[in-house]
Amino acid sequence: MTFPSILYIGPLSEGGTCRERKRVLEDYGYKVIDLDTVPFLEQGARLLRSFENRFLFGPNVLELNNEILKLSSDLKRIDIIWVDKGRWLFPDVLEKVKRDTGAICIHYTPDPAFTVHTSRHFFKSIKIFDLCVTTKDYEINKYLDYGAKNILFTLQGVDDRFNDYTKSKSNLIRNGSIFVGHCEAHYINVLKEVVTVDSSLQIYGSGWTKGASFNPKLLKSVKGEGAWGLEYPRVLASAKIGLGLLCKNYPDNFTTRSFEVPASGAMLLAERTNAHLSLFTEGVEAEYFSSLSEMKEKLMFYLNNESALLGVAAAGQKRCLNEYHWKKVLMPVIEWIENNI
């Protein structure tokens, strides 16, 4: 059997979810030729990068689009073009590549595309893609408004890093709670309550050194600007409880951390939403809260009841690794490809 070939374009930094989606396609047998966008979009002076990220135009963006044209021309024939987070891809470039190669074009993004991660290039490209894959069900109508031909909603997933790490560490030492994510007002309001009951709270993410500067207890919990690659599962697995907080800038009901926390073997303590309730059974595979007082009560209870915590954490990890691994999460996309190639 000859498997289709894929030109896979996206940010392929080690530990990023884009890289894991590529690995899944390779595991299914697809021949993947990749083009990493990171070296293009993160080169040059900081001011230039900031300008290009905001306006989606400049020498680096032009160089990337020209490289896509060159690579597709050199390949002559490709079955599928997969674009991950394609805010920077010019619609005329996509159109030419699609026409010249005869490839099916797929766009995937785990981010909200119509709020904080907007792109005039992407909006014009939506009708060119044969399939748009999103993890934001609240944006499906927006895709339709912009002329999407086919849309698939999928969950986000986890990869082998989490299972491999916890299996290799039979005597993990876990302490207190942890939050991984950027600094914003809602997170500050929640975490300053967390430290009143858990002084061992760990915080990783951009902006926290400045954002927590007004609160000495909260600032003491800040451990770093983030964690990536193989360091990420180690950081999550250093805690007993992982906090699943949701950004209030858009109506997310779950995030990537909703899966990565239980996958690491920590117990997920997240904001109560219908999506969270459907992903993990409350009180069995995860715990949820609807108020700060409920969060603090559950945090204190589980930090002082090791056996109960371990039971919920183990059940959550089992379900996560069995049902929410990228290989399973991407199955609807694989099936769509097989039916349309």
ROVODREN-190793 format. One record per residue (C-alpha): x, y, z negated; residue in one letter. Coordinates in steps of 0.25 Angstrom, whole numbers. Example, Ala and Ser with C-alpha at 12.3 -4.5 7.8 and 13.67 -1.06 7.14 Angstrom:
BEGIN
SETI   east  north     up  resn
SETI     49    -18    -31     A
SETI     55     -4    -29     S
! end
This chain:
BEGIN
SETI   east  north     up  resn
SETI      0      0      0     M
SETI      5     14      4     T
SETI      2     24     -7     F
SETI     -1     39     -3     P
SETI     10     49     -4     S
SETI      9     61    -13     I
SETI     16     75    -12     L
SETI     14     78    -27     Y
SETI     16     93    -30     I
SETI     16     98    -44     G
SETI     24    102    -57     P
SETI     32     89    -60     L
SETI     39     93    -73     S
SETI     42     81    -82     E
SETI     31     79    -92     G
SETI     20     87    -84     G
SETI      7     81    -80     T
SETI     10     83    -65     C
SETI     21     74    -66     R
SETI     13     63    -72     E
SETI      2     64    -61     R
SETI     13     62    -51     K
SETI     18     49    -59     R
SETI      4     44    -59     V
SETI      3     45    -43     L
SETI     16     38    -42     E
SETI     12     27    -51     D
SETI      0     25    -42     Y
SETI      9     23    -31     G
SETI      9     36    -23     Y
SETI     21     41    -17     K
SETI     23     54    -23     V
SETI     32     65    -18     I
SETI     33     77    -28     D
SETI     35     91    -28     L
SETI     38     98    -41     D
SETI     32    112    -42     T
SETI     40    115    -55     V
SETI     54    119    -49     P
SETI     47    128    -39     F
SETI     37    135    -49     L
SETI     47    136    -61     E
SETI     59    142    -54     Q
SETI     64    156    -54     G
SETI     63    167    -64     A
SETI     52    167    -75     R
SETI     46    179    -69     L
SETI     45    173    -55     L
SETI     39    160    -61     R
SETI     28    168    -69     S
SETI     25    176    -56     F
SETI     23    164    -48     E
SETI     15    157    -58     N
SETI      5    169    -59     R
SETI      4    172    -44     F
SETI      7    158    -38     L
SETI     16    165    -28     F
SETI     31    167    -26     G
SETI     44    161    -21     P
SETI     43    148    -30     N
SETI     28    146    -26     V
SETI     32    148    -11     L
SETI     44    139    -12     E
SETI     35    128    -18     L
SETI     24    129     -7     N
SETI     35    129      3     N
SETI     41    116     -3     E
SETI     27    109     -3     I
SETI     26    113     12     L
SETI     40    107     15     K
SETI     38     95      7     L
SETI     25     91     13     S
SETI     31     94     27     S
SETI     43     85     24     D
SETI     34     74     19     L
SETI     25     74     32     K
SETI     15     65     26     R
SETI      9     65     12     I
SETI     -4     59      8     D
SETI     -7     67     -5     I
SETI     -3     81    -10     I
SETI     -5     82    -25     W
SETI     -3     96    -30     V
SETI     -3     97    -45     D
SETI     -6    111    -51     K
SETI     -5    118    -37     G
SETI     -7    132    -41     R
SETI      5    136    -33     W
SETI      2    129    -20     L
SETI     -2    138     -8     F
SETI    -15    133     -1     P
SETI     -9    135     13     D
SETI      2    126      9     V
SETI     -7    115      3     L
SETI    -15    116     16     E
SETI     -3    114     25     K
SETI      3    103     17     V
SETI    -11     96     17     K
SETI    -13     98     32     R
SETI      2     94     36     D
SETI      2     81     27     T
SETI    -13     77     28     G
SETI    -12     74     13     A
SETI    -23     74      3     I
SETI    -21     86     -7     C
SETI    -24     84    -22     I
SETI    -23     95    -33     H
SETI    -21     92    -48     Y
SETI    -21    101    -59     T
SETI    -23     98    -74     P
SETI    -24    113    -76     D
SETI    -36    123    -75     P
SETI    -35    128    -61     A
SETI    -45    139    -62     F
SETI    -41    146    -75     T
SETI    -27    147    -80     V
SETI    -20    140    -68     H
SETI    -26    147    -57     T
SETI    -20    148    -43     S
SETI    -26    155    -30     R
SETI    -18    145    -22     H
SETI    -24    133    -29     F
SETI    -38    139    -27     F
SETI    -36    140    -12     K
SETI    -30    126    -12     S
SETI    -42    119    -19     I
SETI    -50    117     -6     K
SETI    -37    111      1     I
SETI    -35    100    -10     F
SETI    -42     87     -7     D
SETI    -43     84    -22     L
SETI    -42     93    -34     C
SETI    -39     86    -48     V
SETI    -42     94    -61     T
SETI    -43     91    -75     T
SETI    -52    103    -78     K
SETI    -66     99    -76     D
SETI    -71    113    -78     Y
SETI    -64    117    -66     E
SETI    -70    108    -56     I
SETI    -81    118    -51     N
SETI    -69    128    -48     K
SETI    -63    118    -39     Y
SETI    -76    116    -32     L
SETI    -77    131    -30     D
SETI    -64    131    -24     Y
SETI    -67    120    -14     G
SETI    -61    108    -20     A
SETI    -64     96    -11     K
SETI    -62     86    -22     N
SETI    -60     87    -37     I
SETI    -56     77    -48     L
SETI    -56     80    -63     F
SETI    -46     71    -71     T
SETI    -42     71    -85     L
SETI    -27     74    -89     Q
SETI    -18     63    -93     G
SETI     -6     58   -100     V
SETI      7     51    -95     D
SETI     16     40    -99     D
SETI     25     49   -108     R
SETI     15     49   -119     F
SETI     13     34   -120     N
SETI     28     31   -117     D
SETI     32     41   -129     Y
SETI     23     35   -139     T
SETI     26     21   -136     K
SETI     41     24   -137     S
SETI     40     30   -151     K
SETI     34     20   -160     S
SETI     37     28   -173     N
SETI     32     42   -168     L
SETI     32     52   -179     I
SETI     20     61   -178     R
SETI     17     74   -186     N
SETI      5     83   -186     G
SETI     -1     90   -174     S
SETI      3     95   -161     I
SETI     -1    105   -150     F
SETI      5    106   -136     V
SETI      0    118   -128     G
SETI      2    132   -124     H
SETI     -1    143   -134     C
SETI    -15    150   -134     E
SETI    -24    157   -143     A
SETI    -33    145   -145     H
SETI    -22    135   -148     Y
SETI    -16    145   -158     I
SETI    -29    146   -166     N
SETI    -30    131   -167     V
SETI    -16    128   -170     L
SETI    -15    138   -181     K
SETI    -26    130   -188     E
SETI    -18    117   -185     V
SETI     -6    122   -193     V
SETI    -14    125   -205     T
SETI    -16    109   -207     V
SETI     -4    104   -199     D
SETI      9    111   -201     S
SETI     16    101   -192     S
SETI      8    106   -180     L
SETI     17    106   -167     Q
SETI     15    116   -156     I
SETI     21    115   -142     Y
SETI     18    124   -131     G
SETI     21    137   -124     S
SETI     18    150   -131     G
SETI     17    145   -145     W
SETI     29    152   -151     T
SETI     23    165   -148     K
SETI      9    161   -149     G
SETI     11    156   -163     A
SETI     20    167   -168     S
SETI      9    173   -177     F
SETI      7    160   -185     N
SETI     20    155   -192     P
SETI     14    141   -195     K
SETI      9    140   -180     L
SETI     23    144   -175     L
SETI     30    134   -183     K
SETI     22    123   -176     S
SETI     27    128   -162     V
SETI     37    117   -158     K
SETI     40    121   -143     G
SETI     35    127   -130     E
SETI     30    113   -125     G
SETI     34     99   -123     A
SETI     36     92   -109     W
SETI     40     79   -103     G
SETI     43     68   -113     L
SETI     44     78   -124     E
SETI     29     80   -123     Y
SETI     24     67   -128     P
SETI     34     67   -139     R
SETI     29     80   -144     V
SETI     15     76   -144     L
SETI     18     63   -151     A
SETI     25     70   -162     S
SETI     11     74   -168     A
SETI      0     66   -174     K
SETI    -11     75   -168     I
SETI    -11     83   -155     G
SETI    -20     95   -154     L
SETI    -28     96   -141     G
SETI    -32    111   -140     L
SETI    -39    116   -127     L
SETI    -35    129   -120     C
SETI    -47    139   -121     K
SETI    -43    147   -108     N
SETI    -51    136   -100     Y
SETI    -61    125   -104     P
SETI    -52    113   -105     D
SETI    -58    101   -113     N
SETI    -45     93   -113     F
SETI    -30     96   -110     T
SETI    -18     87   -106     T
SETI    -15     87   -121     R
SETI    -28     80   -123     S
SETI    -22     68   -117     F
SETI     -7     70   -121     E
SETI     -9     71   -136     V
SETI    -16     57   -137     P
SETI     -7     51   -127     A
SETI      5     55   -136     S
SETI     -2     47   -148     G
SETI     -5     60   -156     A
SETI    -20     62   -160     M
SETI    -27     72   -151     L
SETI    -35     82   -159     L
SETI    -42     91   -149     A
SETI    -53    101   -147     E
SETI    -66     94   -145     R
SETI    -71     94   -131     T
SETI    -80     85   -123     N
SETI    -68     81   -114     A
SETI    -59     78   -126     H
SETI    -70     69   -132     L
SETI    -72     61   -120     S
SETI    -56     59   -119     L
SETI    -54     54   -133     F
SETI    -64     49   -143     T
SETI    -65     58   -155     E
SETI    -60     53   -168     G
SETI    -55     40   -161     V
SETI    -45     45   -150     E
SETI    -44     60   -153     A
SETI    -49     70   -162     E
SETI    -56     83   -159     Y
SETI    -60     97   -165     F
SETI    -70    108   -162     S
SETI    -65    118   -173     S
SETI    -53    121   -180     L
SETI    -58    116   -193     S
SETI    -61    102   -187     E
SETI    -47    102   -180     M
SETI    -40    105   -194     K
SETI    -49     94   -201     E
SETI    -45     83   -190     K
SETI    -31     88   -190     L
SETI    -30     86   -205     M
SETI    -37     73   -205     F
SETI    -29     66   -195     Y
SETI    -15     71   -200     L
SETI    -19     65   -214     N
SETI    -25     52   -208     N
SETI    -14     45   -200     E
SETI    -22     33   -197     S
SETI    -34     40   -191     A
SETI    -24     49   -183     L
SETI    -17     37   -178     L
SETI    -29     30   -174     G
SETI    -35     42   -166     V
SETI    -21     45   -159     A
SETI    -19     30   -155     A
SETI    -33     29   -149     A
SETI    -31     42   -142     G
SETI    -18     38   -136     Q
SETI    -23     25   -131     K
SETI    -35     31   -124     R
SETI    -26     42   -118     C
SETI    -15     33   -112     L
SETI    -26     23   -107     N
SETI    -36     33   -101     E
SETI    -29     47    -99     Y
SETI    -15     43    -93     H
SETI    -13     50    -80     W
SETI    -14     37    -72     K
SETI    -28     36    -76     K
SETI    -32     51    -76     V
SETI    -27     52    -61     L
SETI    -35     40    -57     M
SETI    -46     48    -51     P
SETI    -36     56    -42     V
SETI    -29     43    -38     I
SETI    -43     37    -34     E
SETI    -46     50    -26     W
SETI    -33     49    -18     I
SETI    -35     34    -15     E
SETI    -49     37    -10     N
SETI    -45     49     -1     N
SETI    -31     46      4     I
! end
